[in-house]
Amino acid sequence: MTGTIATDKWDGFPVYDRPLGRATEGTADSRPVVTRTDFSNCTPAQHIGGTGPGFWNLTDYATDAFSGNLLHAARNAPAPDVELALNVTGWYAVYVWLMGGDVDLEAQYPRDFNCVYSQSPGPALKLAGDERFWGQFRTLSHDKMSWPGIEACFWRYEDLTDKSTLTIRHQGGTVYLAAIQLVPLSAAEVDAVAMQRADRSQRRMIVKADQYVPSACDTHLEHLRHSDACAWIAGCENTADLMLPAAESNIGAFCRTMREISLEAYVCERPSLWSSNLFHWPDQRARDYERHPEWHCQDRDGTHTHTCSYAVPEVAAYMLARARAVAEAGPDGFGYMFNRGEGMVLFEPAAMAGFEERHGVDPLTLSDRDERLLAWRGDIVTDFLRQVRQMLDEVAAEKGLSRIKMVHIVLGSEAANRFHAFDVAKWVEDGLVDVLCPYPWADYPERWLCQGFVDVDLKYYAQLVRDTAVTLYPMWLSGVWRSHWTPEHVQMKDYFTKAMRDYADGADGISAWDLVGLDTAFRANRWLRLGHKEQLDGWAADDFPLPPILRFSRYAGQTPDRYPEGMGG
């Protein structure tokens, strides 16, 4: 254990971690910063100090700030849960110092090992009395860097009086746990934490994951409980789970769990996910697609596409039944991921029936961008959404639920939506959307590429929802794998300034695709605070967009090369 003077307690940590921000008045505390670095004290002792599966290895290390015995287990050599007594009372900000690992899983390794991120999730941790483990401890840095070290991950603010025993779990990736650091909080700082947690107005962030599977998603939950997150969007692609009773299904568990952590539960369907040209999808919906070629969308020459047409009454009824199954589980919102819904209506006979009579022209002779054709398709999709809205109201009335919101992820511009038959303006006008999440997808020939380099036309959307009850949450793509283009959309150095621009342009909050922004502890600590829009300007003023890191001065009895060769990039 090491201690530092309380007046220096926040040195090296980001200003947004400090409950009182840059203020120094009221932050003094007579207790020292406590740093637990000797994991040889973990129990049961028989699991400590061995090698291979079933044991946590101990490795001596030193940094310029502190030294100790690091707790290590490789991903292919998991070890049982162990406990460490922290032996403190009172409120603290808790930091976890880790070295990352498993970069051999990254496609760029080993040629570019200095320029890739850790792939290990780190340990799962909980304190005495916690219901769940917290598992969001992936670092940016890792063990294969030329001069490795340890990285600080903000964990939580907590009163440790009755919670001072730490449980450490191996969760499938390599673990290097170097220190638990406890920054004492003054009475004024504790009051500030309590006020922030009680202030629901700061909750402006929506996260999204494809499906809610408790074994995979629950390690995120506690990280969200006291964050700026207000809702979670889960997919409902698994038909077998979707059709289970709510008491047994993952959708039902999702709704119950979101209520428990005070987030709204939104469930969204992929409207065009009927089959795939890219992979085998053994879902009932794919089997029904194969059995019913008369349901398929068709191109001009009659070629069947991968999806089914919402102009076919049986398809609309099929999708309404799926939506009803979700609604009966009691979500706060239901809707569609229209950024994965292109091609819902094309040139199939059911879609084109009556077009020539109405417009006096064969639709097959028209351009794909003919306004008459686009409006015709848009009306079909909008009519389907009217049926969904009616069904949601019926289920809410039957079950005594609050009104179920309609939550839609749409494309990033008016033109892109128009081309794909999404008449968002009509949906707003007719009450067919309550929460709107525009996705950065432009009207551009290679739409998958452009999503990494374009922004949502937020001013257009703000004008569209002005003077309505519709709330606007532009969707970000940022911070996924290094080899993927979407880190270019919002880099973590731009989180605060980008959020400020979005709020200035009319956003009510911000949403993120596929838990984006939450893939590493440092990014999540920044992203999950972006609801504090009044503080963003101050945080951005002299922000340093990288986590606190201490390089080793000694590791495993060796002195590292402190001036390694420059390579990577």
N, C-alpha and C positions, 0 to 999 in steps of 0.2 A: 504494500500500500504506500502511496505517496500523497502528499498534500501540498496545496498552494494557497497563498493568501487570498482571502475571500474577495478583496477589492479587485483582484486580477482574474476573477473566476471565469469571465467570458472571453478572455484573450484567445484569439485564434478561431473562435466560433462565429458563424454568420449572425448578422444583426437580427434577422428574422427569427432566430431561435430564442431571442431574449424577450421575455414577456413584457418588459417595459421599453423595448426598442433601444434607442441610443441613450435614454435617460440613465443617469447614474444615481440620482437621488432616490433613496428607498431601496437600493439593491444590496447594501452592505449586510453581511451576515457573519456571525461569529464563528460559524463552522467552516472548516477547510473543504476544498475540493478533494474528494476521495477517489482514488484510482486503484482498483483491484486488478492486480497483474499476475498473481501467483495461483495458477489453476491446479497446482499440486494439492491444494486443499479441498478439491472437489470430492464429493462422496456419491456412491460407494467407492472406497479407495481401490477396490480390486479392479475397477475399470480404468484406472489412471496409471499411466507410465509404461504400458506395454506397447507392442507393435502388432499391426494387422487387424483383421476384423475382430470386433468385441472390445477393443481397447482405444482409449484416447492417448495419443502420444504427447509428451511434453518436450518443448524445444525452448532452450534459453535464448533470450534476445535482449537487446538494449537499443534505445533511441536517445536523442538528446533530452527528452522530457522524462522518460521513465523506463524501467527495465522489468523483466519478469520471466515467467515460464508460460509460453504460449500453448494453448490447447489445440491439438491438430488431429484430424481424421480424414483420410482420403475418401473420395466418392465411392470407390470400390471396396472400402474397408470400413463400413459403418460401425459405430459404437453405441452402446446403450445410453439412455438418459442419465445425466449426472446433475448434482446440485452444488451450488456454491453459496455459502452464507455471506451476505453483504454487511451485516452487522451495523446497520445505521437506522436512524429514525428521522421522521420529518420529510418535508417536501424537497425533491431534487429534480433537476433535468438529467435524464439518463442518456449517456452516449455509449455506443459499442464500438470498440476499435478492432478492426478486422483486416486481414490480408485476404484478397480474393484468390480464386483458383479456377481450374478446369478450362483454361483457354485453349487447350488442345481440341475442345469441341467446336471452336470457331473456325470457319472455313479459311480465314486468312492466316491461321497459325500453321507452321512456325515461321513462315517467311517474314511476317510483319508483327511479331509477338509484342513489340513495344507499343503498337498502335491499335490493339484490340482491347475490349473490355473483359473483365472477369465474367465467366459463365456460371459460377457457382452461386446458388441462392444464399450461401452462408448458413449459419445455424438457425434453428427455430428456438425462440426464447419465451419464457413466461416467468412471472413473479408469483409468489405465494398468493393464492386467492384468485388468480386469473382463470377464467373459464377456458380460454383458448391460448394456443401458442401464437406468437407473432412471427412471421416468416419472411419478412421483406428486408433482407439484409445483404442483398447483392451489391458489391462494391464496383467502382470503375476500375481501380488498379488491381494488380494481381501478382502472383508469385514468380512469374516468368519475366518480369521486367528486369532490365539490366541492373538497376539498383532498387530492389523492392523495399517495401515498407508497409505500414498499416494506415488504414483510412478510418476516419471517424464517421459513424452513422448515428444521427439523432434518432433516439428511440421514442421517448415519451417524457411528460411531466408526471410525477407520481409522488404520493405520500407513502413512504416506505416503512412507516411505523409497524404495520402488520403484514408487510409484503416483502420482507427483506431476504427471502430465499429465492435464488435464481435457479431455474431449471433449464438445462441446455440439451437440445435434441439435434441429432444428425438428421437432416431432411433430404438426403440423396445427393448432395454435392460436397466437394471438399471444404472442410472447415479449418480456418486458422483464427482462433479467437484469442486476441492479445490482451484486452483490457475492458473492464466495465468502469466507466468514469462517471462520477456523480457530482453535479454542480449544485450546490445548495441554493434554494430559492428563499428569498426574504418574504416577510409577510405581505409586502406590497406586490411582489411578483406572484405570490400564490393567489392574491385577490385578482390580479390581472388575468391569470390563467382561468380562474373560475368565471370571470366576466366574459372572456372570449368563448368559453364552452357554452355559456348560456345564451350567447348572442346568435340566434338563428339567421340573422340577416347576412352574416358572413358566409353562409353555406350556399355557394354558387357554382359548385363543380359537379359534373356528372361523369362517372366512369362507365366503361362498357366492356363486357367480355362476351365471347360467343355463346357460351352456355354456363350456367351455374352448376358446378359439380363440387359438392362440399369438400371432398378430399383435396381438390386442387385450389379452390377459392378461399377456403376458410382462413388460411394464413394471412390473407389481406385484410380481413374484417376489422380487427382491432386497430390497425393502422388508420382506418377510415372513421372510426367511432367519433373521435374528437377533432376531426379534420374539417376542412371547408367543403367536403363532399356533401351534396344534398340528395343524390340519387345514384342508382346503379342500373344500367341497362344490361339485361341478360337476353341471350338468344333462346329460341325454343325449337331448334332444329331436330332434336331427338323425338321422333313421333312416339316411340314406345313409352318414353318417360312422360311426354305431354299428355297422353291419354290415361295415365294412372290417376287414381283419386288424389286430390290435393294433399291429403295426409301422408301419402306415400311418395309423391313425385319430388324431383329436384326443384321444379317450379314452385311447388307449395313450400318446400323448405326455404327457397330463396325469399319468398314473400314474408315468411315468418322471421327469418334472420334479419332482413332489412329493417323490419319494424323494431327488432331488438336493439339494433345499433343506430336507430333514429335516421335512417335513410329511406327515401321513397323507392319502391320496387317497380321498375319499368321492364316490361318484357316486349321484345320486338322480334318480328318474324322476317325472314329473308323471302320476299315474295316470289322470286324467280328460281329458288333452289328446288328444282325438281329432278335434275340429273346433272352429271358433270362430264365434260369431255376431258378433264384433267386427272380424275381419280375415281376409283370405284367407291360408291356411296351406298352402303347396304341398308338404307332406311326404307320404311314402308312407303314414304312419298315417292322415292325413286322406283319402287316396284309398281306403284300405281301409275306412274308415268309410262312405264313399259307396257302395262296392260291396256292403256287407253290412248292409242295414237290419235283418236278423234279429239282429244283434249289439247293437242300440241299447237303451239304457235308455228306459223309457216311463213317462210320468206316468199318473195314475189313469184318464184318458179315452183312453189309448192314444197320446197325443201323444209323438212321438219327441224325445228331448233331444239335446244336443250331444255326448254321450259314450256309451260302450259299457259293457255290464253284465258284471261279474266273475262273475255267476252262469251266464253262457254259457260252456260248456267251451272253445269255440274262442277266446274272448277271453282266458281264463286261459292257454291254451297260447301264444297270440300274445305276451302280456306276459311269460311265462316265457322265451320265446325271446329277447326283448329283454334280459331280466335276465341270461341266460346269456352273451350277447354282451359285456355289460359285465364280468361276472365273469371271462371268459377273458382280458381285458386286464390283470387283476391288481391291482384296487383294494384298498385296505385296508378299505373299507366300501361297501355298496350298500343302498339303501332308497328311500323314497318321500316326496315332498313332499305330504303329506296336506292341507296348507293350500291346495293347489291340486288337491284330489282329492275334493271333495264330489260327491254324486250318483253314486257308483260302483255302487249297487244300488238300484232303485226298484220299480216295479210291473209290469215286463215278465214275460211268462209264465214264463221260465226262473227268475226270482228268486222268484216266488210259488208255484212248483210244490211241492206237499206242505204248504203252510202251512195250508190249510183242514182237511186231514186231521189235522194235528197239533193245531191249536188250536180246531177246530170253529167257525170264523167266517171269513167272506169278508174277506180283507185290505182290499179296496176300501171296506169299510164302517168301517174303523178310522181314528182320528185319526193324523196324521203322527207324533205323539209317543206312540203306544201302545207300551208297553214290549215287548209280544210282537213287534211289527213291527220295532222297533229291534234287539232281540236277534237276530232272524232274519237281518236284513241284516248285523249285526255278525259273526255266525258265518260268513257267506259270505266276507267280507273276511279274517277270521282264517284260514279254511281256505286261502285263496289264499296268505297269508303263510307258512303252514306248507310249502306247495310251494316257495316261494322259498327258505326256509331249507334245505330238503333239497337243492335244486339248487345253492346256494352251497357246501354241504359237499361235494357230489359234484365240483364243478369244482375246489375247493381240493385234494381228494384226488388227482384226475387230474393236476393240474399241480404238485403238491408245494408249494402255497402255504400260508401261515398261514391260520387261520380268518378268513373274510371277515365283518366285523361287519355287523350290520343297523342302519342309520342312518335314523331317521324324523323328519321335521318334522311335528309334530301341532298340533292346535288348543290354545287357551290354557286351557281348562277342561274338567272332566269332562263337563259338560252339552253343551258344543259338540261334543266328540268323539262322545258317545253319539248325538246327533241325526244325525251323518253316518256312523254305522256303524263308528266306530273304537273298538274295545274295547281301549284301551291297557293297562288293568289285566291283561287276559288275555294280551296280547303280552308284558308283563313277566314274568308267571307262567310262560309257556310258552317263554321264551327266543327270542322273535321280535323283540326289539329289544335292541341293545347301547348305542347312543348315541341319546339322546332330546332333541330340540330343540323345545320347546313355543313356538309362535308366538302373538303377542298378538291372538287372534281369539276373541271371546266368543260366547256363545249369545245373539245379539241380532239383531233383524230386518234391520238394515242392517249386515251383517258387515264390508263393505269400509270403512265409515266408522268403525266402532268400533275397528278395528285401530290407529288413531292415538291412541286415548285410554284404552285399557285396558291392564292388565298381565297377564301370565301368572299363573295361580293356582299360584305356585311351591311353596307349602307343601303343597298337595295332591300335586304331583308328587314332592316330596321324600319324603313319606310313602309314596308308591307304590313308589319304587325303594329305600327303606331296606332294608338287609341283602341287597341283590342286587348283581350286578356291573354293572348298568346305570348309565351316567353321564349327568348331567343338564346341559344347556347351554341355558338360556332364550335365546330369540332376540329381538334388539332391532331396532327400526326407528327410525333416527335420522339426521338430517343429510342428507336428500335435498333435492330442490329446494324453494325457498322457497314456491312456490305450492302445494305438496303438503301434506297434513295430517300426514303421519307425522313431521315434525320435532318434533311435540308429544309423541311417545312418549318419547323420551329425548333431551333437549337436551344439548349438549356441556358445559354448565355443571354438569350432573348426572352425568356419566360416573362419577366416582369414588364419589360417595355412592350412586348406583344400583347400581354393582357391589358395594359393601360390603353393601347390603341383600340382593342376590341371593345372595351367598356366605353371609350369615347365615341365609338362608332355606333353604339346602341345595343351592345350585348347585355343580357341580364346575367349571364354567367358563361362558363366555358365547359365544353365536353371533350372527351378524348376517346379515340378509337383503340380497342383491344388493350385496355389498361396502360395505354401509352402514357409516358410520363411517370409511370409507377414501376418501371423495370429495374431501377437501382434505388438504393436507399437515399442517395443524395438528390437525385432527380425528384423522387417522390416527396421529399421534405420540402422542396421548392414548389412543385406543382400543387400539392395539397394545401398550400397557403394562399393560392391566387384569388380566393374569394375575398381577401382583405384588400379590397381595391383602394381604400383610402391610404393604406400604408405602402403601396407598390412604388410610388415615386421616391419615397425615402429609401426603400430597400435597393432600388435601382441606381441610386445616386453614386455609390462607390462600390457596387457589387463586384465580388470576385467569384466567377461561376464555376469554381472547382471545390471539392471537399477538402477539409483539413487532412493533411497527410504528414506522417512522421516516417522518415526513412530510417532503416536499421543502421546503427553504428556497429552492432554485432548481431550475428544470427547463427545459431547452432555452433557456437564457439569460434566462428570465423568472422574476420573483418571484410565487409563487402568492398568491391571496387567502387569508390565514391566518384570516380571520373571515368565512367565506362565509355566505350566507343559509341558514337552517334549512329544509330541505324533505325530503320523503320520509316514508314510514311510513304 
